[in-house]
Amino acid sequence: MDVQEVRKLDAYLKRVFGNQKIRVVPRPKKDDSAEVYIGEEFVGVLFVDDEDDDRSFQFQMAILEEDLADGE
C-alpha cells in the first residue's frame, strides 16, 4: 500500500463508521497491509487482495472473549 492508498482507506473508514478517531497506519516492512486504530487502541488489519487483477481490501478484526466480558 502506498501513502495515497492509506489516506483513501483512512478517509473511507472514517466516513463509513462515522468516527474521526479511526487511523489507518502503514505497517513497518510490510507493503501488503496496514494497521487500523481507534485513538490509540489497535483494532485490526487491512490487507490488500490483488487476485484476479481486481484490487480490493479486507479488514480483519479479532474480538477476544475477554474483551466481551468488559461490557457486562
PyMOL Python script that loads the backbone (N, CA, C, O; Angstrom):
from pymol import cmd

cmd.read_pdbstr("""\
ATOM      1  N   MET A   1       0.836  -1.182   0.000  1.00  0.00           N
ATOM      2  CA  MET A   1       0.000   0.000   0.000  1.00  0.00           C
ATOM      3  C   MET A   1       0.878   1.241   0.000  1.00  0.00           C
ATOM      4  O   MET A   1       1.826   1.351   0.778  1.00  0.00           O
ATOM      5  N   ASP A   2       0.552   2.155  -0.869  1.00  0.00           N
ATOM      6  CA  ASP A   2       1.304   3.400  -0.864  1.00  0.00           C
ATOM      7  C   ASP A   2       0.581   4.440   0.005  1.00  0.00           C
ATOM      8  O   ASP A   2      -0.522   4.196   0.494  1.00  0.00           O
ATOM      9  N   VAL A   3       1.209   5.576   0.183  1.00  0.00           N
ATOM     10  CA  VAL A   3       0.676   6.620   1.074  1.00  0.00           C
ATOM     11  C   VAL A   3      -0.706   7.086   0.616  1.00  0.00           C
ATOM     12  O   VAL A   3      -1.592   7.295   1.445  1.00  0.00           O
ATOM     13  N   GLN A   4      -0.895   7.250  -0.685  1.00  0.00           N
ATOM     14  CA  GLN A   4      -2.189   7.700  -1.221  1.00  0.00           C
ATOM     15  C   GLN A   4      -3.296   6.709  -0.892  1.00  0.00           C
ATOM     16  O   GLN A   4      -4.405   7.100  -0.526  1.00  0.00           O
ATOM     17  N   GLU A   5      -2.986   5.422  -1.027  1.00  0.00           N
ATOM     18  CA  GLU A   5      -3.962   4.378  -0.739  1.00  0.00           C
ATOM     19  C   GLU A   5      -4.333   4.376   0.745  1.00  0.00           C
ATOM     20  O   GLU A   5      -5.505   4.246   1.100  1.00  0.00           O
ATOM     21  N   VAL A   6      -3.333   4.520   1.599  1.00  0.00           N
ATOM     22  CA  VAL A   6      -3.572   4.568   3.043  1.00  0.00           C
ATOM     23  C   VAL A   6      -4.481   5.747   3.387  1.00  0.00           C
ATOM     24  O   VAL A   6      -5.393   5.611   4.202  1.00  0.00           O
ATOM     25  N   ARG A   7      -4.237   6.898   2.770  1.00  0.00           N
ATOM     26  CA  ARG A   7      -5.071   8.081   3.018  1.00  0.00           C
ATOM     27  C   ARG A   7      -6.509   7.853   2.574  1.00  0.00           C
ATOM     28  O   ARG A   7      -7.447   8.232   3.275  1.00  0.00           O
ATOM     29  N   LYS A   8      -6.683   7.233   1.408  1.00  0.00           N
ATOM     30  CA  LYS A   8      -8.032   6.955   0.910  1.00  0.00           C
ATOM     31  C   LYS A   8      -8.766   5.980   1.823  1.00  0.00           C
ATOM     32  O   LYS A   8      -9.948   6.166   2.115  1.00  0.00           O
ATOM     33  N   LEU A   9      -8.069   4.946   2.271  1.00  0.00           N
ATOM     34  CA  LEU A   9      -8.682   3.977   3.175  1.00  0.00           C
ATOM     35  C   LEU A   9      -9.028   4.616   4.516  1.00  0.00           C
ATOM     36  O   LEU A   9     -10.077   4.322   5.090  1.00  0.00           O
ATOM     37  N   ASP A  10      -8.159   5.483   5.014  1.00  0.00           N
ATOM     38  CA  ASP A  10      -8.393   6.204   6.262  1.00  0.00           C
ATOM     39  C   ASP A  10      -9.676   7.040   6.144  1.00  0.00           C
ATOM     40  O   ASP A  10     -10.538   6.989   7.022  1.00  0.00           O
ATOM     41  N   ALA A  11      -9.793   7.794   5.075  1.00  0.00           N
ATOM     42  CA  ALA A  11     -10.971   8.635   4.857  1.00  0.00           C
ATOM     43  C   ALA A  11     -12.227   7.779   4.694  1.00  0.00           C
ATOM     44  O   ALA A  11     -13.284   8.125   5.221  1.00  0.00           O
ATOM     45  N   TYR A  12     -12.118   6.682   3.978  1.00  0.00           N
ATOM     46  CA  TYR A  12     -13.259   5.792   3.758  1.00  0.00           C
ATOM     47  C   TYR A  12     -13.780   5.227   5.087  1.00  0.00           C
ATOM     48  O   TYR A  12     -14.981   5.277   5.355  1.00  0.00           O
ATOM     49  N   LEU A  13     -12.877   4.692   5.915  1.00  0.00           N
ATOM     50  CA  LEU A  13     -13.307   4.101   7.179  1.00  0.00           C
ATOM     51  C   LEU A  13     -13.910   5.151   8.110  1.00  0.00           C
ATOM     52  O   LEU A  13     -14.895   4.875   8.794  1.00  0.00           O
ATOM     53  N   LYS A  14     -13.336   6.336   8.142  1.00  0.00           N
ATOM     54  CA  LYS A  14     -13.894   7.420   8.963  1.00  0.00           C
ATOM     55  C   LYS A  14     -15.315   7.748   8.519  1.00  0.00           C
ATOM     56  O   LYS A  14     -16.204   7.950   9.347  1.00  0.00           O
ATOM     57  N   ARG A  15     -15.518   7.799   7.211  1.00  0.00           N
ATOM     58  CA  ARG A  15     -16.831   8.127   6.667  1.00  0.00           C
ATOM     59  C   ARG A  15     -17.835   6.999   6.930  1.00  0.00           C
ATOM     60  O   ARG A  15     -18.944   7.260   7.395  1.00  0.00           O
ATOM     61  N   VAL A  16     -17.461   5.762   6.641  1.00  0.00           N
ATOM     62  CA  VAL A  16     -18.368   4.624   6.769  1.00  0.00           C
ATOM     63  C   VAL A  16     -18.780   4.386   8.225  1.00  0.00           C
ATOM     64  O   VAL A  16     -19.947   4.112   8.506  1.00  0.00           O
ATOM     65  N   PHE A  17     -17.822   4.493   9.146  1.00  0.00           N
ATOM     66  CA  PHE A  17     -18.111   4.228  10.552  1.00  0.00           C
ATOM     67  C   PHE A  17     -18.468   5.489  11.332  1.00  0.00           C
ATOM     68  O   PHE A  17     -18.811   5.409  12.512  1.00  0.00           O
ATOM     69  N   GLY A  18     -18.394   6.650  10.689  1.00  0.00           N
ATOM     70  CA  GLY A  18     -18.747   7.902  11.357  1.00  0.00           C
ATOM     71  C   GLY A  18     -17.893   8.183  12.574  1.00  0.00           C
ATOM     72  O   GLY A  18     -18.384   8.662  13.596  1.00  0.00           O
ATOM     73  N   ASN A  19     -16.605   7.882  12.457  1.00  0.00           N
ATOM     74  CA  ASN A  19     -15.707   8.051  13.601  1.00  0.00           C
ATOM     75  C   ASN A  19     -14.393   8.677  13.131  1.00  0.00           C
ATOM     76  O   ASN A  19     -13.606   8.034  12.436  1.00  0.00           O
ATOM     77  N   GLN A  20     -14.166   9.916  13.508  1.00  0.00           N
ATOM     78  CA  GLN A  20     -12.959  10.632  13.104  1.00  0.00           C
ATOM     79  C   GLN A  20     -11.708  10.179  13.865  1.00  0.00           C
ATOM     80  O   GLN A  20     -10.602  10.607  13.537  1.00  0.00           O
ATOM     81  N   LYS A  21     -11.869   9.324  14.871  1.00  0.00           N
ATOM     82  CA  LYS A  21     -10.714   8.829  15.633  1.00  0.00           C
ATOM     83  C   LYS A  21     -10.057   7.623  14.977  1.00  0.00           C
ATOM     84  O   LYS A  21      -9.006   7.172  15.431  1.00  0.00           O
ATOM     85  N   ILE A  22     -10.664   7.090  13.910  1.00  0.00           N
ATOM     86  CA  ILE A  22     -10.071   5.950  13.203  1.00  0.00           C
ATOM     87  C   ILE A  22      -8.817   6.421  12.469  1.00  0.00           C
ATOM     88  O   ILE A  22      -8.803   7.479  11.841  1.00  0.00           O
ATOM     89  N   ARG A  23      -7.763   5.605  12.566  1.00  0.00           N
ATOM     90  CA  ARG A  23      -6.498   5.900  11.876  1.00  0.00           C
ATOM     91  C   ARG A  23      -6.012   4.651  11.163  1.00  0.00           C
ATOM     92  O   ARG A  23      -5.981   3.567  11.746  1.00  0.00           O
ATOM     93  N   VAL A  24      -5.632   4.806   9.900  1.00  0.00           N
ATOM     94  CA  VAL A  24      -5.003   3.723   9.148  1.00  0.00           C
ATOM     95  C   VAL A  24      -3.521   4.048   9.060  1.00  0.00           C
ATOM     96  O   VAL A  24      -3.131   5.115   8.586  1.00  0.00           O
ATOM     97  N   VAL A  25      -2.698   3.109   9.525  1.00  0.00           N
ATOM     98  CA  VAL A  25      -1.256   3.342   9.648  1.00  0.00           C
ATOM     99  C   VAL A  25      -0.490   2.258   8.889  1.00  0.00           C
ATOM    100  O   VAL A  25      -0.722   1.070   9.114  1.00  0.00           O
ATOM    101  N   PRO A  26       0.420   2.650   7.991  1.00  0.00           N
ATOM    102  CA  PRO A  26       1.229   1.645   7.287  1.00  0.00           C
ATOM    103  C   PRO A  26       2.000   0.773   8.273  1.00  0.00           C
ATOM    104  O   PRO A  26       2.425   1.239   9.330  1.00  0.00           O
ATOM    105  N   ARG A  27       2.173  -0.486   7.918  1.00  0.00           N
ATOM    106  CA  ARG A  27       2.939  -1.402   8.774  1.00  0.00           C
ATOM    107  C   ARG A  27       4.405  -1.354   8.376  1.00  0.00           C
ATOM    108  O   ARG A  27       4.731  -1.367   7.189  1.00  0.00           O
ATOM    109  N   PRO A  28       5.287  -1.298   9.362  1.00  0.00           N
ATOM    110  CA  PRO A  28       6.728  -1.303   9.056  1.00  0.00           C
ATOM    111  C   PRO A  28       7.127  -2.587   8.322  1.00  0.00           C
ATOM    112  O   PRO A  28       6.756  -3.687   8.730  1.00  0.00           O
ATOM    113  N   LYS A  29       7.865  -2.434   7.264  1.00  0.00           N
ATOM    114  CA  LYS A  29       8.427  -3.555   6.494  1.00  0.00           C
ATOM    115  C   LYS A  29       7.363  -4.415   5.818  1.00  0.00           C
ATOM    116  O   LYS A  29       7.671  -5.523   5.377  1.00  0.00           O
ATOM    117  N   LYS A  30       6.111  -3.936   5.722  1.00  0.00           N
ATOM    118  CA  LYS A  30       5.049  -4.676   5.031  1.00  0.00           C
ATOM    119  C   LYS A  30       4.402  -3.729   4.028  1.00  0.00           C
ATOM    120  O   LYS A  30       4.057  -2.599   4.373  1.00  0.00           O
ATOM    121  N   ASP A  31       4.239  -4.178   2.802  1.00  0.00           N
ATOM    122  CA  ASP A  31       3.585  -3.320   1.826  1.00  0.00           C
ATOM    123  C   ASP A  31       2.234  -3.872   1.382  1.00  0.00           C
ATOM    124  O   ASP A  31       1.600  -3.324   0.481  1.00  0.00           O
ATOM    125  N   ASP A  32       1.796  -4.961   2.017  1.00  0.00           N
ATOM    126  CA  ASP A  32       0.532  -5.579   1.637  1.00  0.00           C
ATOM    127  C   ASP A  32      -0.566  -5.384   2.678  1.00  0.00           C
ATOM    128  O   ASP A  32      -1.630  -5.995   2.582  1.00  0.00           O
ATOM    129  N   SER A  33      -0.308  -4.525   3.683  1.00  0.00           N
ATOM    130  CA  SER A  33      -1.291  -4.352   4.745  1.00  0.00           C
ATOM    131  C   SER A  33      -1.026  -3.069   5.518  1.00  0.00           C
ATOM    132  O   SER A  33       0.031  -2.449   5.400  1.00  0.00           O
ATOM    133  N   ALA A  34      -2.029  -2.691   6.320  1.00  0.00           N
ATOM    134  CA  ALA A  34      -1.918  -1.523   7.190  1.00  0.00           C
ATOM    135  C   ALA A  34      -2.696  -1.818   8.473  1.00  0.00           C
ATOM    136  O   ALA A  34      -3.622  -2.629   8.478  1.00  0.00           O
ATOM    137  N   GLU A  35      -2.307  -1.151   9.550  1.00  0.00           N
ATOM    138  CA  GLU A  35      -2.985  -1.341  10.831  1.00  0.00           C
ATOM    139  C   GLU A  35      -4.084  -0.292  10.989  1.00  0.00           C
ATOM    140  O   GLU A  35      -3.975   0.821  10.475  1.00  0.00           O
ATOM    141  N   VAL A  36      -5.143  -0.665  11.706  1.00  0.00           N
ATOM    142  CA  VAL A  36      -6.258   0.242  11.958  1.00  0.00           C
ATOM    143  C   VAL A  36      -6.366   0.460  13.468  1.00  0.00           C
ATOM    144  O   VAL A  36      -6.358  -0.487  14.254  1.00  0.00           O
ATOM    145  N   TYR A  37      -6.465   1.725  13.846  1.00  0.00           N
ATOM    146  CA  TYR A  37      -6.583   2.110  15.251  1.00  0.00           C
ATOM    147  C   TYR A  37      -7.818   2.982  15.432  1.00  0.00           C
ATOM    148  O   TYR A  37      -8.240   3.680  14.510  1.00  0.00           O
ATOM    149  N   ILE A  38      -8.388   2.933  16.624  1.00  0.00           N
ATOM    150  CA  ILE A  38      -9.361   3.934  17.054  1.00  0.00           C
ATOM    151  C   ILE A  38      -8.701   4.622  18.232  1.00  0.00           C
ATOM    152  O   ILE A  38      -8.539   4.038  19.304  1.00  0.00           O
ATOM    153  N   GLY A  39      -8.325   5.862  18.020  1.00  0.00           N
ATOM    154  CA  GLY A  39      -7.492   6.547  19.004  1.00  0.00           C
ATOM    155  C   GLY A  39      -6.157   5.825  19.063  1.00  0.00           C
ATOM    156  O   GLY A  39      -5.483   5.664  18.046  1.00  0.00           O
ATOM    157  N   GLU A  40      -5.784   5.395  20.247  1.00  0.00           N
ATOM    158  CA  GLU A  40      -4.525   4.659  20.415  1.00  0.00           C
ATOM    159  C   GLU A  40      -4.724   3.146  20.455  1.00  0.00           C
ATOM    160  O   GLU A  40      -3.753   2.393  20.528  1.00  0.00           O
ATOM    161  N   GLU A  41      -5.993   2.695  20.406  1.00  0.00           N
ATOM    162  CA  GLU A  41      -6.273   1.262  20.516  1.00  0.00           C
ATOM    163  C   GLU A  41      -6.239   0.581  19.156  1.00  0.00           C
ATOM    164  O   GLU A  41      -6.960   0.973  18.238  1.00  0.00           O
ATOM    165  N   PHE A  42      -5.400  -0.440  19.031  1.00  0.00           N
ATOM    166  CA  PHE A  42      -5.318  -1.241  17.814  1.00  0.00           C
ATOM    167  C   PHE A  42      -6.610  -2.047  17.688  1.00  0.00           C
ATOM    168  O   PHE A  42      -7.029  -2.702  18.642  1.00  0.00           O
ATOM    169  N   VAL A  43      -7.250  -2.000  16.500  1.00  0.00           N
ATOM    170  CA  VAL A  43      -8.494  -2.745  16.320  1.00  0.00           C
ATOM    171  C   VAL A  43      -8.443  -3.775  15.201  1.00  0.00           C
ATOM    172  O   VAL A  43      -9.278  -4.679  15.167  1.00  0.00           O
ATOM    173  N   GLY A  44      -7.481  -3.662  14.277  1.00  0.00           N
ATOM    174  CA  GLY A  44      -7.442  -4.645  13.204  1.00  0.00           C
ATOM    175  C   GLY A  44      -6.415  -4.325  12.132  1.00  0.00           C
ATOM    176  O   GLY A  44      -5.620  -3.392  12.245  1.00  0.00           O
ATOM    177  N   VAL A  45      -6.468  -5.147  11.079  1.00  0.00           N
ATOM    178  CA  VAL A  45      -5.518  -5.014   9.976  1.00  0.00           C
ATOM    179  C   VAL A  45      -6.289  -4.994   8.654  1.00  0.00           C
ATOM    180  O   VAL A  45      -7.235  -5.759   8.461  1.00  0.00           O
ATOM    181  N   LEU A  46      -5.873  -4.117   7.761  1.00  0.00           N
ATOM    182  CA  LEU A  46      -6.388  -4.071   6.399  1.00  0.00           C
ATOM    183  C   LEU A  46      -5.382  -4.767   5.498  1.00  0.00           C
ATOM    184  O   LEU A  46      -4.202  -4.416   5.496  1.00  0.00           O
ATOM    185  N   PHE A  47      -5.836  -5.747   4.737  1.00  0.00           N
ATOM    186  CA  PHE A  47      -4.973  -6.479   3.822  1.00  0.00           C
ATOM    187  C   PHE A  47      -5.356  -6.162   2.376  1.00  0.00           C
ATOM    188  O   PHE A  47      -6.535  -5.990   2.066  1.00  0.00           O
ATOM    189  N   VAL A  48      -4.366  -6.085   1.500  1.00  0.00           N
ATOM    190  CA  VAL A  48      -4.593  -5.916   0.069  1.00  0.00           C
ATOM    191  C   VAL A  48      -4.878  -7.284  -0.538  1.00  0.00           C
ATOM    192  O   VAL A  48      -4.207  -8.266  -0.220  1.00  0.00           O
ATOM    193  N   ASP A  49      -5.874  -7.337  -1.411  1.00  0.00           N
ATOM    194  CA  ASP A  49      -6.186  -8.552  -2.159  1.00  0.00           C
ATOM    195  C   ASP A  49      -6.087  -8.213  -3.642  1.00  0.00           C
ATOM    196  O   ASP A  49      -6.935  -7.505  -4.185  1.00  0.00           O
ATOM    197  N   ASP A  50      -5.045  -8.725  -4.290  1.00  0.00           N
ATOM    198  CA  ASP A  50      -4.783  -8.430  -5.698  1.00  0.00           C
ATOM    199  C   ASP A  50      -5.139  -9.579  -6.632  1.00  0.00           C
ATOM    200  O   ASP A  50      -4.720  -9.574  -7.790  1.00  0.00           O
ATOM    201  N   GLU A  51      -5.887 -10.546  -6.171  1.00  0.00           N
ATOM    202  CA  GLU A  51      -6.204 -11.696  -7.010  1.00  0.00           C
ATOM    203  C   GLU A  51      -7.077 -11.289  -8.184  1.00  0.00           C
ATOM    204  O   GLU A  51      -7.892 -10.373  -8.077  1.00  0.00           O
ATOM    205  N   ASP A  52      -6.903 -11.966  -9.285  1.00  0.00           N
ATOM    206  CA  ASP A  52      -7.717 -11.765 -10.495  1.00  0.00           C
ATOM    207  C   ASP A  52      -7.650 -10.336 -11.019  1.00  0.00           C
ATOM    208  O   ASP A  52      -8.615  -9.867 -11.622  1.00  0.00           O
ATOM    209  N   ASP A  53      -6.557  -9.639 -10.812  1.00  0.00           N
ATOM    210  CA  ASP A  53      -6.386  -8.267 -11.303  1.00  0.00           C
ATOM    211  C   ASP A  53      -7.497  -7.327 -10.838  1.00  0.00           C
ATOM    212  O   ASP A  53      -7.774  -6.321 -11.491  1.00  0.00           O
ATOM    213  N   ASP A  54      -8.123  -7.647  -9.729  1.00  0.00           N
ATOM    214  CA  ASP A  54      -9.191  -6.815  -9.180  1.00  0.00           C
ATOM    215  C   ASP A  54      -8.807  -6.456  -7.746  1.00  0.00           C
ATOM    216  O   ASP A  54      -9.077  -7.215  -6.815  1.00  0.00           O
ATOM    217  N   ARG A  55      -8.173  -5.291  -7.576  1.00  0.00           N
ATOM    218  CA  ARG A  55      -7.650  -4.893  -6.265  1.00  0.00           C
ATOM    219  C   ARG A  55      -8.788  -4.583  -5.301  1.00  0.00           C
ATOM    220  O   ARG A  55      -9.697  -3.817  -5.621  1.00  0.00           O
ATOM    221  N   SER A  56      -8.727  -5.183  -4.127  1.00  0.00           N
ATOM    222  CA  SER A  56      -9.698  -4.920  -3.073  1.00  0.00           C
ATOM    223  C   SER A  56      -8.974  -5.014  -1.734  1.00  0.00           C
ATOM    224  O   SER A  56      -7.783  -5.323  -1.676  1.00  0.00           O
ATOM    225  N   PHE A  57      -9.707  -4.745  -0.673  1.00  0.00           N
ATOM    226  CA  PHE A  57      -9.111  -4.732   0.662  1.00  0.00           C
ATOM    227  C   PHE A  57      -9.999  -5.508   1.616  1.00  0.00           C
ATOM    228  O   PHE A  57     -11.226  -5.477   1.520  1.00  0.00           O
ATOM    229  N   GLN A  58      -9.353  -6.202   2.538  1.00  0.00           N
ATOM    230  CA  GLN A  58     -10.082  -6.939   3.564  1.00  0.00           C
ATOM    231  C   GLN A  58      -9.695  -6.381   4.922  1.00  0.00           C
ATOM    232  O   GLN A  58      -8.515  -6.199   5.220  1.00  0.00           O
ATOM    233  N   PHE A  59     -10.707  -6.111   5.744  1.00  0.00           N
ATOM    234  CA  PHE A  59     -10.473  -5.625   7.096  1.00  0.00           C
ATOM    235  C   PHE A  59     -10.682  -6.789   8.041  1.00  0.00           C
ATOM    236  O   PHE A  59     -11.753  -7.396   8.060  1.00  0.00           O
ATOM    237  N   GLN A  60      -9.658  -7.105   8.827  1.00  0.00           N
ATOM    238  CA  GLN A  60      -9.730  -8.229   9.758  1.00  0.00           C
ATOM    239  C   GLN A  60      -9.619  -7.696  11.178  1.00  0.00           C
ATOM    240  O   GLN A  60      -8.658  -7.013  11.532  1.00  0.00           O
ATOM    241  N   MET A  61     -10.632  -8.026  11.988  1.00  0.00           N
ATOM    242  CA  MET A  61     -10.677  -7.568  13.382  1.00  0.00           C
ATOM    243  C   MET A  61     -10.936  -8.772  14.284  1.00  0.00           C
ATOM    244  O   MET A  61     -11.948  -9.457  14.137  1.00  0.00           O
ATOM    245  N   ALA A  62     -10.041  -9.022  15.197  1.00  0.00           N
ATOM    246  CA  ALA A  62     -10.221 -10.111  16.152  1.00  0.00           C
ATOM    247  C   ALA A  62     -10.892  -9.561  17.415  1.00  0.00           C
ATOM    248  O   ALA A  62     -10.511  -8.504  17.918  1.00  0.00           O
ATOM    249  N   ILE A  63     -11.885 -10.281  17.915  1.00  0.00           N
ATOM    250  CA  ILE A  63     -12.548  -9.901  19.161  1.00  0.00           C
ATOM    251  C   ILE A  63     -12.337 -11.042  20.152  1.00  0.00           C
ATOM    252  O   ILE A  63     -12.811 -12.160  19.954  1.00  0.00           O
ATOM    253  N   LEU A  64     -11.623 -10.731  21.207  1.00  0.00           N
ATOM    254  CA  LEU A  64     -11.322 -11.745  22.207  1.00  0.00           C
ATOM    255  C   LEU A  64     -12.479 -11.879  23.189  1.00  0.00           C
ATOM    256  O   LEU A  64     -13.166 -10.902  23.486  1.00  0.00           O
ATOM    257  N   GLU A  65     -12.686 -13.072  23.680  1.00  0.00           N
ATOM    258  CA  GLU A  65     -13.770 -13.309  24.638  1.00  0.00           C
ATOM    259  C   GLU A  65     -13.610 -12.424  25.870  1.00  0.00           C
ATOM    260  O   GLU A  65     -14.601 -11.952  26.426  1.00  0.00           O
ATOM    261  N   GLU A  66     -12.369 -12.196  26.300  1.00  0.00           N
ATOM    262  CA  GLU A  66     -12.127 -11.353  27.481  1.00  0.00           C
ATOM    263  C   GLU A  66     -12.543  -9.911  27.235  1.00  0.00           C
ATOM    264  O   GLU A  66     -12.926  -9.206  28.169  1.00  0.00           O
ATOM    265  N   ASP A  67     -12.470  -9.464  25.968  1.00  0.00           N
ATOM    266  CA  ASP A  67     -12.931  -8.124  25.632  1.00  0.00           C
ATOM    267  C   ASP A  67     -14.436  -7.991  25.806  1.00  0.00           C
ATOM    268  O   ASP A  67     -14.924  -6.931  26.199  1.00  0.00           O
ATOM    269  N   LEU A  68     -15.170  -9.049  25.518  1.00  0.00           N
ATOM    270  CA  LEU A  68     -16.625  -9.030  25.653  1.00  0.00           C
ATOM    271  C   LEU A  68     -17.043  -8.933  27.104  1.00  0.00           C
ATOM    272  O   LEU A  68     -18.074  -8.335  27.413  1.00  0.00           O
ATOM    273  N   ALA A  69     -16.261  -9.511  27.998  1.00  0.00           N
ATOM    274  CA  ALA A  69     -16.599  -9.505  29.423  1.00  0.00           C
ATOM    275  C   ALA A  69     -16.525  -8.104  30.018  1.00  0.00           C
ATOM    276  O   ALA A  69     -17.175  -7.830  31.027  1.00  0.00           O
ATOM    277  N   ASP A  70     -15.745  -7.215  29.412  1.00  0.00           N
ATOM    278  CA  ASP A  70     -15.600  -5.842  29.932  1.00  0.00           C
ATOM    279  C   ASP A  70     -16.895  -5.060  29.837  1.00  0.00           C
ATOM    280  O   ASP A  70     -17.096  -4.115  30.600  1.00  0.00           O
ATOM    281  N   GLY A  71     -17.789  -5.431  28.911  1.00  0.00           N
ATOM    282  CA  GLY A  71     -19.036  -4.701  28.716  1.00  0.00           C
ATOM    283  C   GLY A  71     -20.171  -5.164  29.596  1.00  0.00           C
ATOM    284  O   GLY A  71     -21.265  -4.604  29.529  1.00  0.00           O
ATOM    285  N   GLU A  72     -19.944  -6.169  30.418  1.00  0.00           N
ATOM    286  CA  GLU A  72     -21.028  -6.718  31.268  1.00  0.00           C
ATOM    287  C   GLU A  72     -21.131  -5.986  32.574  1.00  0.00           C
ATOM    288  O   GLU A  72     -21.982  -6.315  33.401  1.00  0.00           O
TER     289      GLU A  72
END
""", "prot")
cmd.dss("prot")
cmd.show_as("cartoon", "prot")
cmd.util.cbc("prot")
cmd.orient("prot")
